Amino acid sequence: MNLGDRVVISKNNHPLYRFTGTIVGRRGFRIVRDTMLLILINERQRSYLIPESMVNLVSDSTPDVENDLRFN
C-alpha cells in the first residue's frame, strides 16, 4: 500500500469498521511487518493511525494509463 491509495477498514473489532479513507502517511511499526498507516477517514474528515493489517485496498493511487484522456 502506498500514499494516496484508497482503503477500507476491514477488521470488525475496530471502532471505525467499514469506514473508507486515503493513506496520507506511514508512521513506523506496531509489530514486526505491520506498519502504522496515517489514514484520512472520509466520513469523519480526520486522520487516524491504523495498523496496515486492519485495512484492505479499495483502489490504487497509480494512474490508469489506458483510460487517461491524454493518450486517447
N, C-alpha and C positions, 0 to 999 in steps of 0.2 A: 504494500500500500504506500502511495506517495502523496505528497502535498497536493491538495486540490481534488482528490478522489472523494466521491460521494459514498457514504457508508450508512448502514442501519445497525442499531444496537440489537444484537440477537440473543443475548443472554437473559433468560426470563426472570432471574433474580436481581437484575439491575433496575434501579428506580426509573431509569429512562428507557425501559424496554420498548422496542419498536419505533423509537424516535429516529429521525434521519438527520444527517449533518454532513459537513465538509471538513476534511482534515486540514488544519491550518498550522500544525506544528508537531514536533516529536520531542519528548522530554525524558529520555533515558529508559531504564528498565524497571519493571515491577518485580519480575523474577527473570531468570535466565531466558533469553529469546522471547520475552513478552514485553514489547515496547509500550510505554505510555504515550498515547496519542492525544494531542490537543484538538478537540473537535468542536466546531461551531454548530450547535444544535439549532435547526431551522425553527422548530416550534417554540423555542424559548428565547431565541436571539442572544444566547450566551454561550461561552465556550467552557468546556469541561475536560478534565483529564480522565481518559477511559483507556483501560488496557486493550491492546490490539486483539487479544483472544476473545473479547466480548463483542467485537463488531464484524460485520460481513460487508464486502464490497458490493455497492449498488451499481455504480458506473465509474469508469476510468476517466482520469483527467486528460489523458493524451488525446489530441485532436484526431478525428477520423478523416484521413486524407481522401478517401474515396468519396465522401459526401461533402467535402469542402467546396464551396461555390467558386473559389478562386481557380480550381483546377478543372472545372467543367467547361 
